[in-house]
Amino acid sequence: MQTHAEPAIVAAAERQMQVWARTAEIEDRAMRSRELQQIAEGIRPYLALSREEGAGGSEIAELIGKELGWDVLDRNLLDRVAERYHLSRPMLELVDETRSNWVHDVLGTWMDRQVVPAEKYVIHLTHVVLSAARRDNVVLVGRGAQFLLPREKGLAVRLIAPRKFRVRQVMQRDGLDEAGACRLIEERDRGRREFVQRFFRRDIDDAHLYDAVLNVERFGLEATARYILAALEQHVLRR
């Protein structure tokens, strides 16, 4: 619906986006600062998994975590953010790797005081990820974790698979028909791409951002996990 308030809302959204852009630039500079380097000194070896929807990211993370005895932070990462900062878990779902909703971002605090602005969520997320990685070895699934931690301390892997394979996996996992699985894949892939672009100024599909890009259909879940375990042993754990 068109309303007289629409131009004002659009203008407010654009101003908020400009604020986020400036904030991201400041944080990019901070990431290179001596202070953050000092914080990063205590980071333990970690694995950061980026994944296409339906490529088995969560399953592979669990296999690796079980084999190594490492903590796995996937969707349960939201629970830690919610607990640490006394936030509503359902509200965090609105800003977690989902497509940006500028109506919530601009009007969220007016509609519900528990709505968390996306940029504040990322700041909280950063603190929780750094704390977890300093406390113990971790497997981190998605959410730009590799951009929050020193690359030399861990391994960054991108998991991909052909669309047909991913559709079959999502249909089986979530009990969806083919059309529903396709919609879910498109929505989540787009959300993750926009999340990484918006807050880290990176293209999630850029292979140069990762130490390895693995086709899960080609190897299967267990063999993919073994490849990653071998890479961790060779390039991270033996340092």
N, C-alpha and C positions, 0 to 999 in steps of 0.2 A: 504494500500500500504506500502511496505517495502521501507525505504529510508536509506541513509547513516547517516542521522541525528537522526534516531530512538534511537540508544543507548544513545546518549547525552541527548535526551528528557526524556527518562526513568530515567537516572541518576539524572537529574534535578528534576523530580517528586519525586524521593525517598528522595532527600535532603530536598525538601520542606515539605514532610510528617514528616521527623525527626524534623524539626523546629516546626511544629504544635504540635507534641507530647511533646516537651520540654515546649512549651508555655502552653499547657493544664496542665502539672504538676505544673508549677509555679502558674497558676490561681487557681488550686485546693488548694494549700497551702494558697494563698491569701484569698480564701473563708473562711478559718478558722481563719484569722487574726483578731486582735482587731479592726483595722481600718474599716474593712467591717462590723463588728458587730455594730460599732457605726453608720454607714450608715443605717444599717437595723433597727435601733431603731424606725425610723419614718414610717416603713411600716405599712399600714393599712390592715385590714382583706381582704383576696382575695380567689378566687377559681382558681385552675389550672386544666384544663381538658386536658388529653391525650386521643387520640382516634384512633381506627382503621378506615381506610377509609370506608365510607358508614355506620358507626355506629351512625350517627346523631349528631356528636359533635357540629357543628356550630348551628344547630337548637336548641339543648338543652341549649347551652350557651345563645342564644337569649332569650329563655323562662325564664331562671334564671335571666339574666340581666334585663329583663322587670319587673319581679316580685319584684326584690330588688331595682330597680333603679340604678344598677351598670353599669359602662362602660364595654363594651365587646370588647376585643382586639383579633381579629382573623386575617384575611388577611389584615384588615385595619392597623394592626401593621406595615406592610411594608410601608404604606403611612406615618406613623409618623417617621419611620427611614429615609425615603427618604427626607421628609421635613426638619427634624432637621439637617441632615448632607449634604443636597443639593446633593443627589444622584439620579441616574436614577431608577425609579420604575421598569421598565422592567429588568434592570441589577440585581436588588435585587432578582427578580424571579429566576435567575439562581442559586442562592446559598441558597434559602429559603426552607429548609426541602426537598431538592431534592437529588438524588443520586450524590455523589461527582463526579465532572468532572475534572480530573486532568489536562486535556489539557487547560481548561479555567484557572485553578488555577495557572499553571506554565506559560502559554503564554498570559493570559488575558490582562495584561497591555501592551503587545506588539500589540495585535490585536485591543484593544479599551481601551482608557484611562478611560472610565467610568465603566469598569468591576471591581467589588468589590471583593477582595480576601475574601474567606469564613471566615477566622479567624477574619478579620477586621469587617465583617458583624456581627459576634457574639458579638464582643466587643460593637459595636453600639447598637445592640439589647439589651444587658445587661443594658446599660445606659438608654434606653428608657423604658424598663420594670421597672427598679427601680424607675425612675422618676414618671411613671404612678401609681405605687403601693404606693408611698409616698403621691401623690396628692389626691388619691381617692380610694374607693373600686373598684376592677376590677375583671372581669372574663377573664382569659387568656387561649386561646386555642392553645395548642401545643407549639412547639419551645423550649421545655425544660424549660419552665417558672418556674416550681417547683424547679429546681436546681439553679435558680438565686435568689430565695427569701427564707427568713427564714421559715422553715416548720411550726414552732410553731405559725406563724401568719395566716396561711391559711389552705386550704383543697386541697389535691391532689387526683384526681379521674381519673381512667382509664375506658373508655367506649369501650366495645367490643360487638361483635355480630357474629353469625354463618355466614359463607361465603355466603350461598345462600341468606340470608336476605340482606347482604351488596350489593351483586350484583344487587338484585332487586331495592334497594334504589338508587344506582348509575345510573342504567338504567333509572329510572323514573326522577331523578334529572337532569341528563346531556343529556338525549335523546340518549343514546348509545345502541347498541345491546349488547347481552350477552358477546361476545368475547371482545368488546371494554371496557365494564365495568370491566371485569376480568383483562385486561391489566392495566387499570387505578388503580385498587385496588393494584395490585402487585407492580406497580411502586411507588405509594405514600407510601404504607406501608414500602417498602424497603428503600425509601428515608428518611423517618422519623426515621427508626431504625438506619440507618447509621449516620444520623445527631446527634442523641443522643449519640451513641457510640463514634463518632469521637470527639465531643466537651465536653461531660460530663462523658465519660467512664462508661456509664451505659447501661444496657439491657432494652430497652423500654418495653419488655414483662414481666419483673420481677415484679410479683404482690407485692413483699415486698416494692417497691418504692412508693406505693400508700396507701392512707387511705381507699380507697374502689375501688373495681373493679365491674362494673355493666354490666350485659347482657341486652342490649337495646331491643333485640327481646323479651325477657321474660317479660319486664315491659312496653314497649312502650315509646315514647318520653316524653309525659307529666308526666307519673308516675315516670320515671327516674329522671326528673327534680324535682319532689316533694321529692323524696328520698334524693337528694342532698341538696335541700333547708332545709329539716329537719336536716340533718347532719351539715350543716353550722350553723343553729340556735343553735343546741345542743353543738357543739364542738368548734365553732369559735366565734360566735357573743355574746355568754353569758360569755365569759372570761372577 
